Amino acid sequence: MFKHDTIRNLTRTLAAALCMLLVCVATARAATVELKDGSVLEGRIDREGDDFIYLVIKVGAIESSQLILKSNIKSITRDEAGAAADGSPKKDPAAATDGADGAVRVAFITLGEGGNKDMVGPFVNAGRLKAAVDLLEDDKPDIVVLQIKSGGGYVNEVEPLSDAIHDYIKPKYTVVAWIDSAISAAAMTGLTCENIYFMSKGNFGAATAFSGGAGGAKAVEGEFLEQLFYLMEKISARGGYNPLIMRSMQVEQELSADIDSNGVVTWRPDSLGRYLVNPKGKILTFNAQNATQLKFADGVADTKDELVRLIVGDQEWIEVGQDASEFAVKTRDETFRAELEIASIFQKLQIAEEARDWAKARRYLSDLKSWARRAPVWTEYNAKGAFPALNDEFFRQADEQLRKALQEDAERQRQQDNRR
């Protein structure tokens, strides 16, 4: 069952669907796409967003559609003849949707995938989530499932992600969070969703924020912690959760609960409730068992079919939104490959600087500038200590350091020449 009556009417009758049936229009223009690696592709652009295009390429009688990120594109040459004479796009009969199948339409978008591709910020962020959701427009899903598997990351991305879910996705679709693992910033983000389901081995929390420094990472405190408290009260309200839950995941807050005969849960900031949820001196993490027992989660499912059955019962359902799902995976892959390349170049830059090989250092610095343009997410975030954020300030300092080093070597050489 969905909380707060947020579930829409997911049953489509044939008569209603036929009344709403529209002919979809697709813009398909011939184009030549030159990639930054030097390769050139010819085809027609079937779909385009701010960060991507879908290019349909024909080989013989076989057509295939390729998702290409604009960060990898050097140039696009378009053939405007693909448009109709009046300036409107040609109609593509294959783009028409039936919409009369009566099935509940469900899309799945992954937020992280564990391993090295799960950090909130570089791999999971509001911009990419909204770009993925944009791809759902033609699929017209009834439900969008956000499958979360992330060990957390940058807390400054939590509010933009929550805003994207609450203000951009919820007005269009019913949103469900499906928890594999949601820690720290990922848990904070997940609270935006009124409807949360767990996998059987799922975990949610803890959500203690840390800051780095000379003495190593330590839990944040003071004004910044108060700001996080306020933010999480706001996000908890968006999802309809008592703010004490997240507070107990952020700091050592006692938490207990009572459940009345109607199943209504009352949360207490002490240990006096019937159910001790978080004892003194501990940080709360939910598992599937206590999350469902305390009505935090609506159910437990390990497969897509199990999940959707919990939501819609015996109604027929179909999965849609494969393009959005593919986009989420591909952008993380691209970001990970960029991270590895940048880390390798940064290491070479450091070696060159230690050897005072300024010609190589200059070349590696130029390579880093190229990657900053190709993978702009790494201008905002560092890579777990492998390299700093490649922002303007980093390059300003690096250029200045290189300039001074060249001057020092030139002066040293001049003094040596004078001694001869």
C-alpha positions as CSV (number, residue, x, y, z in Angstrom):
1,M,0.0,0.0,0.0
2,F,1.2,3.5,-0.8
3,K,1.4,6.1,2.0
4,H,-0.8,9.3,2.1
5,D,-2.9,8.2,-0.9
6,T,-0.2,9.2,-3.3
7,I,-0.7,6.3,-5.6
8,R,-2.4,7.4,-8.8
9,N,-5.1,5.6,-10.6
10,L,-2.9,3.0,-12.3
11,T,-5.7,1.1,-14.0
12,R,-6.2,2.2,-17.6
13,T,-9.5,1.2,-19.2
14,L,-9.5,0.6,-22.9
15,A,-12.2,3.2,-23.6
16,A,-10.3,5.9,-21.7
17,A,-7.0,5.1,-23.4
18,L,-8.6,5.2,-26.9
19,C,-10.0,8.6,-26.1
20,M,-6.6,9.8,-25.2
21,L,-4.7,8.2,-28.0
22,L,-2.4,10.6,-29.8
23,V,-0.1,10.3,-32.8
24,C,3.4,10.9,-31.6
25,V,5.8,13.0,-33.7
26,A,9.5,12.4,-33.9
27,T,12.2,14.6,-35.3
28,A,14.6,12.5,-37.3
29,R,17.2,14.5,-39.1
30,A,20.2,13.2,-41.0
31,A,23.4,14.1,-39.3
32,T,27.2,13.6,-39.3
33,V,28.7,13.2,-35.8
34,E,32.4,13.7,-35.3
35,L,33.6,12.3,-31.9
36,K,36.5,13.6,-29.9
37,D,38.4,10.4,-30.5
38,G,38.4,11.2,-34.3
39,S,35.8,8.7,-35.4
40,V,32.9,9.9,-37.6
41,L,29.3,8.5,-37.5
42,E,26.6,9.1,-40.0
43,G,22.9,8.5,-39.4
44,R,19.9,10.4,-38.2
45,I,19.2,11.9,-34.8
46,D,16.2,10.2,-33.4
47,R,16.2,11.9,-30.0
48,E,18.2,14.7,-28.3
49,G,18.6,16.1,-24.9
50,D,20.9,18.6,-23.2
51,D,23.6,15.9,-22.5
52,F,23.0,13.2,-25.2
53,I,21.7,12.2,-28.6
54,Y,20.4,9.0,-30.0
55,L,21.9,8.4,-33.4
56,V,20.2,5.8,-35.7
57,I,22.8,4.2,-37.9
58,K,21.9,1.9,-40.8
59,V,24.1,-0.8,-42.0
60,G,22.6,-2.6,-45.0
61,A,19.0,-3.3,-44.0
62,I,19.7,-3.3,-40.3
63,E,19.3,-0.1,-38.2
64,S,20.6,0.3,-34.7
65,S,20.3,3.2,-32.2
66,Q,23.3,4.4,-30.3
67,L,23.3,6.6,-27.2
68,I,26.1,9.2,-27.5
69,L,27.0,11.6,-24.7
70,K,27.6,15.2,-25.9
71,S,30.7,15.3,-23.8
72,N,32.2,12.9,-26.3
73,I,31.1,14.8,-29.4
74,K,33.4,17.3,-31.2
75,S,30.8,18.5,-33.7
76,I,27.4,17.7,-35.3
77,T,26.6,18.6,-38.9
78,R,22.9,18.5,-39.4
79,D,21.0,18.0,-42.7
80,E,17.9,20.3,-42.3
81,A,16.3,18.6,-45.3
82,G,14.8,16.1,-42.9
83,A,12.2,18.6,-41.8
84,A,8.9,19.1,-43.5
85,A,8.5,22.0,-45.9
86,D,6.5,24.0,-43.5
87,G,9.3,23.7,-40.9
88,S,7.6,21.1,-38.7
89,P,9.2,17.7,-38.2
90,K,8.2,14.7,-40.2
91,K,5.9,12.2,-38.6
92,D,7.3,8.8,-37.9
93,P,4.6,6.2,-37.8
94,A,6.8,3.9,-35.8
95,A,6.9,6.5,-33.0
96,A,3.2,6.3,-32.4
97,T,2.4,4.7,-29.0
98,D,-0.6,2.4,-28.4
99,G,-1.3,3.3,-24.8
100,A,-4.3,1.0,-24.8
101,D,-2.7,-2.1,-23.4
102,G,-4.2,-1.5,-20.0
103,A,-0.9,-2.5,-18.2
104,V,0.8,-0.4,-15.5
105,R,3.9,1.1,-17.0
106,V,6.9,1.0,-14.7
107,A,10.4,2.5,-15.4
108,F,13.5,1.7,-13.4
109,I,16.4,4.2,-12.9
110,T,19.5,3.1,-11.0
111,L,21.1,5.6,-8.6
112,G,24.6,4.0,-8.2
113,E,25.6,0.4,-8.7
114,G,28.0,-0.2,-5.9
115,G,31.7,-0.6,-6.3
116,N,33.5,2.4,-7.8
117,K,30.4,3.9,-9.5
118,D,28.1,4.8,-6.6
119,M,29.3,8.1,-5.1
120,V,26.7,10.8,-4.7
121,G,28.1,13.8,-6.5
122,P,30.2,12.6,-9.5
123,F,28.2,9.4,-10.2
124,V,24.8,10.2,-8.7
125,N,23.6,13.8,-9.1
126,A,20.6,15.9,-9.9
127,G,21.6,16.9,-13.4
128,R,22.0,13.3,-14.6
129,L,18.8,12.2,-12.9
130,K,16.8,14.8,-14.6
131,A,18.4,14.0,-17.9
132,A,17.4,10.3,-17.5
133,V,13.9,11.3,-16.5
134,D,13.6,13.4,-19.7
135,L,14.1,10.2,-21.7
136,L,10.9,8.9,-20.2
137,E,8.6,11.4,-21.8
138,D,7.6,9.1,-24.8
139,D,7.4,6.0,-22.6
140,K,4.7,7.6,-20.3
141,P,5.4,5.5,-17.2
142,D,2.9,5.4,-14.3
143,I,5.6,4.6,-11.8
144,V,9.3,5.5,-11.7
145,V,11.4,3.3,-9.4
146,L,14.7,4.8,-8.2
147,Q,16.9,1.8,-7.4
148,I,19.4,3.0,-4.9
149,K,22.8,1.4,-4.3
150,S,25.2,4.0,-3.0
151,G,27.6,4.3,-0.1
152,G,27.0,8.1,0.0
153,G,29.2,10.9,-1.1
154,Y,29.0,14.7,-1.1
155,V,26.2,16.2,1.1
156,N,26.1,19.3,-1.1
157,E,24.4,17.2,-3.7
158,V,21.6,16.0,-1.4
159,E,19.4,19.1,-1.7
160,P,19.7,19.3,-5.5
161,L,18.8,15.6,-5.8
162,S,15.9,16.0,-3.4
163,D,14.7,19.0,-5.4
164,A,14.9,17.0,-8.6
165,I,12.8,14.2,-7.2
166,H,10.3,16.4,-5.4
167,D,9.9,19.2,-7.9
168,Y,10.8,17.6,-11.2
169,I,9.8,13.9,-11.1
170,K,6.9,13.7,-8.6
171,P,4.6,16.1,-10.5
172,K,4.8,13.8,-13.5
173,Y,5.1,10.3,-12.0
174,T,4.6,8.2,-8.9
175,V,8.0,7.7,-7.4
176,V,9.2,4.7,-5.5
177,A,12.6,4.2,-3.8
178,W,13.9,0.6,-3.9
179,I,16.7,0.2,-1.4
180,D,19.7,-2.1,-2.0
181,S,22.0,0.0,0.0
182,A,21.5,3.7,0.9
183,I,24.2,5.2,3.2
184,S,24.8,8.8,4.2
185,A,24.0,11.2,1.3
186,A,22.1,8.4,-0.5
187,A,19.9,7.8,2.5
188,M,19.3,11.5,2.9
189,T,18.2,11.6,-0.7
190,G,15.9,8.6,-0.5
191,L,13.8,10.2,2.2
192,T,12.3,12.4,-0.5
193,C,10.2,9.4,-1.6
194,E,6.9,8.7,0.2
195,N,7.1,5.1,-0.9
196,I,10.2,3.1,0.1
197,Y,10.7,-0.6,-0.4
198,F,13.8,-2.7,0.6
199,M,15.6,-5.6,-0.9
200,S,15.9,-8.4,1.7
201,K,19.5,-7.5,2.4
202,G,18.9,-3.8,2.0
203,N,20.2,-1.2,4.4
204,F,19.3,2.4,5.0
205,G,21.7,4.7,7.0
206,A,23.7,5.7,8.8
207,A,24.0,9.3,7.6
208,T,26.7,10.9,9.7
209,A,28.4,13.7,7.7
210,F,32.2,13.9,7.9
211,S,34.6,16.6,6.9
212,G,38.3,16.1,6.0
213,G,41.2,18.0,7.4
214,A,44.8,17.7,8.5
215,G,43.9,15.3,11.3
216,G,41.7,13.1,9.0
217,A,38.0,12.9,8.6
218,K,35.8,13.7,11.6
219,A,32.0,14.1,12.1
220,V,30.8,17.6,11.3
221,E,29.5,19.7,14.2
222,G,28.5,23.2,15.0
223,E,26.7,25.5,12.5
224,F,27.2,23.1,9.6
225,L,25.6,20.2,11.5
226,E,22.6,22.5,12.4
227,Q,22.2,23.3,8.7
228,L,22.1,19.6,7.9
229,F,19.5,19.1,10.7
230,Y,17.3,21.8,9.1
231,L,17.8,20.4,5.6
232,M,16.9,16.9,6.7
233,E,13.8,18.1,8.5
234,K,12.7,19.7,5.2
235,I,13.4,16.5,3.2
236,S,11.8,14.2,5.8
237,A,8.6,16.3,5.5
238,R,8.7,15.9,1.7
239,G,8.6,12.1,2.2
240,G,6.2,12.2,5.2
241,Y,8.7,10.8,7.7
242,N,9.2,11.8,11.3
243,P,12.5,13.9,11.4
244,L,13.6,11.9,14.5
245,I,14.4,9.0,12.2
246,M,17.0,10.8,10.2
247,R,18.3,12.7,13.3
248,S,19.1,9.2,14.8
249,M,21.0,8.4,11.6
250,Q,23.0,11.6,11.8
251,V,24.0,11.7,15.5
252,E,23.7,9.5,18.6
253,Q,20.0,10.2,19.2
254,E,18.0,7.8,21.2
255,L,14.9,6.6,19.3
256,S,12.0,4.4,20.3
257,A,8.5,3.8,19.0
258,D,5.0,2.7,19.9
259,I,2.6,1.0,17.5
260,D,-1.1,1.2,18.2
261,S,-3.8,-1.4,17.3
262,N,-4.4,0.4,14.0
263,G,-0.7,0.1,13.1
264,V,0.0,3.8,13.6
265,V,3.6,4.4,14.7
266,T,4.4,7.1,17.2
267,W,8.1,8.0,17.4
268,R,9.8,9.1,20.7
269,P,13.2,10.8,21.2
270,D,14.0,8.5,24.1
271,S,14.1,4.8,25.1
272,L,10.6,4.7,26.7
273,G,8.7,3.4,23.7
274,R,7.7,-0.3,23.4
275,Y,10.2,-0.7,20.5
276,L,13.8,0.4,21.1
277,V,14.9,1.5,17.6
278,N,18.2,3.2,18.4
279,P,19.8,2.9,21.9
280,K,21.9,5.6,23.5
281,G,25.4,6.0,22.0
282,K,24.5,4.4,18.7
283,I,23.8,5.6,15.1
284,L,20.7,4.2,13.5
285,T,20.8,2.0,10.4
286,F,17.6,0.3,9.2
287,N,17.5,-3.2,7.7
288,A,14.6,-4.7,5.8
289,Q,13.1,-6.3,8.9
290,N,12.9,-3.4,11.3
291,A,12.2,-0.9,8.4
292,T,9.0,-2.8,7.6
293,Q,8.1,-3.6,11.2
294,L,8.1,0.1,12.0
295,K,6.3,1.1,8.8
296,F,9.3,3.0,7.4
297,A,9.3,0.7,4.4
298,D,6.2,-0.5,2.6
299,G,7.6,-4.0,1.8
300,V,10.5,-6.2,0.7
301,A,11.2,-7.4,-2.8
302,D,14.3,-8.8,-4.5
303,T,13.1,-8.7,-8.1
304,K,11.4,-6.2,-10.3
305,D,8.3,-8.4,-10.5
306,E,8.1,-8.9,-6.7
307,L,8.4,-5.2,-6.3
308,V,5.7,-4.2,-8.7
309,R,3.4,-6.9,-7.4
310,L,3.6,-5.4,-4.0
311,I,2.7,-2.0,-5.4
312,V,-0.1,-2.9,-7.9
313,G,-1.2,-6.3,-6.9
314,D,-2.4,-8.6,-9.7
315,Q,-2.6,-5.9,-12.3
316,E,-0.6,-6.5,-15.5
317,W,2.5,-4.4,-15.8
318,I,5.2,-3.8,-18.3
319,E,8.7,-2.3,-18.0
320,V,9.3,0.9,-20.0
321,G,12.1,3.5,-19.9
322,Q,15.0,1.3,-21.1
323,D,16.6,4.4,-22.6
324,A,16.6,6.2,-19.3
325,S,18.0,3.1,-17.5
326,E,20.7,2.8,-20.1
327,F,21.6,6.5,-19.9
328,A,22.1,6.2,-16.1
329,V,24.5,3.3,-16.5
330,K,26.4,4.7,-19.5
331,T,27.0,8.1,-17.8
332,R,28.4,6.4,-14.8
333,D,30.7,4.3,-17.0
334,E,31.9,7.4,-18.8
335,T,32.6,9.1,-15.5
336,F,34.5,6.1,-14.2
337,R,36.7,5.9,-17.3
338,A,37.4,9.6,-17.1
339,E,38.3,9.2,-13.4
340,L,40.9,6.5,-14.2
341,E,42.4,8.5,-17.0
342,I,42.6,11.7,-15.0
343,A,44.1,9.9,-12.0
344,S,46.8,8.4,-14.3
345,I,47.6,11.8,-15.9
346,F,47.7,13.5,-12.5
347,Q,50.2,10.9,-11.2
348,K,52.4,11.5,-14.2
349,L,52.2,15.2,-13.6
350,Q,53.4,14.8,-10.1
351,I,56.3,12.6,-11.2
352,A,57.3,15.1,-13.9
353,E,57.2,17.9,-11.3
354,E,59.4,16.0,-8.9
355,A,61.9,15.4,-11.8
356,R,61.6,19.0,-12.8
357,D,60.7,17.9,-16.3
358,W,58.7,21.0,-17.1
359,A,58.0,20.1,-20.7
360,K,56.3,16.9,-19.6
361,A,54.5,18.7,-16.8
362,R,53.2,21.3,-19.3
363,R,51.9,18.5,-21.5
364,Y,50.2,16.6,-18.7
365,L,48.6,19.8,-17.4
366,S,47.2,20.4,-20.9
367,D,45.8,16.9,-20.9
368,L,44.1,17.6,-17.6
369,K,42.5,20.7,-19.1
370,S,41.2,18.7,-22.0
371,W,39.7,16.2,-19.6
372,A,38.1,19.0,-17.5
373,R,36.2,20.0,-20.7
374,R,35.3,16.4,-21.6
375,A,34.2,15.3,-18.1
376,P,33.0,18.5,-16.4
377,V,31.7,16.6,-13.4
378,W,35.4,16.3,-12.3
379,T,35.7,20.1,-12.1
380,E,33.2,20.0,-9.2
381,Y,34.4,17.0,-7.3
382,N,37.7,15.4,-6.4
383,A,38.3,11.6,-6.8
384,K,38.7,10.2,-3.3
385,G,42.2,11.7,-3.0
386,A,43.4,10.5,-6.4
387,F,43.2,14.1,-7.7
388,P,41.6,17.4,-6.7
389,A,38.7,19.0,-8.5
390,L,39.9,20.2,-11.9
391,N,38.4,23.7,-11.4
392,D,39.7,27.1,-12.5
393,E,41.5,27.6,-9.2
394,F,43.4,24.3,-9.5
395,F,44.6,25.3,-13.0
396,R,45.4,28.8,-11.9
397,Q,47.6,27.5,-9.1
398,A,49.2,24.8,-11.4
399,D,50.0,27.3,-14.1
400,E,51.5,29.7,-11.6
401,Q,53.6,27.0,-10.0
402,L,54.8,26.0,-13.5
403,R,55.7,29.6,-14.3
404,K,57.7,30.1,-11.1
405,A,59.5,26.8,-11.6
406,L,60.6,27.7,-15.1
407,Q,61.8,31.1,-13.8
408,E,63.7,29.4,-11.0
409,D,65.4,27.0,-13.4
410,A,66.2,29.8,-15.8
411,E,67.7,31.9,-13.0
412,R,69.7,28.9,-11.8
413,Q,71.0,28.3,-15.3
414,R,71.9,31.9,-15.7
415,Q,73.9,31.9,-12.4
416,Q,75.8,28.7,-13.5
417,D,76.7,30.3,-16.9
418,N,78.1,33.4,-15.1
419,R,80.4,31.2,-13.0
420,R,82.0,29.7,-16.0
